[in-house]
């Protein structure tokens, strides 16, 4: 499912226009600072949607790796990344 299909499904379930449902989806999921989820994660907060899951920022520690082409050892800096942990209800729906 892509964003346009999601907007159509939301419009049908909620009785909204597709334009309005696309606006709602953009406000929630936009990857820039205007998106509700991304702005919370940018502030190192976690976003929990009961039954669905939790989005959270975690930090990978700096480490030493190997360059695949040359075989030389390289320093890989610490890095933040987003993780998603599905909630109990979602896990049950997908059969996890």
N, C-alpha and C positions, 0 to 999 in steps of 0.2 A: 504494500500500500504506500503510495506517495502522498505528499501533502495535499494535492488537489483532490485525490480520492478521499482522504481523511476529512477534508472540508465538506465534501458532498455527503458523506456519511453523517457528520455532525449536523449538517443542515437538515437532513431527513429526520434524524432522531429527535432533534430539539425544536423543529419547526421554525428554523431560521432561514434567511437567504444564504446562498453560497458565499456571497461577498462578505456578509457579517460573520459567518463561521470561519472564513479564511482570515479575517481580521483577528478573531479570538485566537486561532491557532498561532498566528504570527506573534501576538502579544505574549503567548506562553512560551513558544519554542524558538523564537528568534535567537540566533547565535551572537548577536551584538549586545551592547549594554542595555538595549531596550527590552530584551527578552526577560521575562520574569524568572525563569529557571537559571539562565546564564548570569543574570545580575546577582542572584543569590549565591551561586557557586563562585562567582568572581570575588565575593566578600568572604570566601572560605566558610560559608554556611552550607548546611545540607538541606535538601528539599525532600520531604517525606510525603508521599501520597498514600494514605492507608489502604491496604489491600493491593495496591499496584506495585509500589517499591520506593526505594530511596536512591537519590542521586547525591554523590558526595565527592569532594576533592581529596585526593591522597597525594602524598609526595613519595617518589621513588628516590632512594638514597643514591648519592654519587658512587660510581663504581669504576673498575678498570675492565675494559673489554678488549677484544682483538679485532683489528681491521680485517674484514674477510678477504680482501684482494691481496694485501701486502703481508698479512700475518703479524704486523706490528701491534704492540700493546698501546691502547689509547685510553685516555681518561674520559669517562662519560659523566657529564655533570648531573646534579640532582634535577629532578623534573616533576612538575605537578601534572596529574592526569585525573580525569573524571571516571568514576566507577558507578555502576548501577547494580543494586542488589534487589532482585524481585521480591515483592511481598508474598505472604502465604497464599492469598487468594489467587494471585497471578500464577504462582508455582503450581497450584492445584489445577488451574485451567489448562496450562501447557503440559501437565503430566510429569512434572519434575519430581 
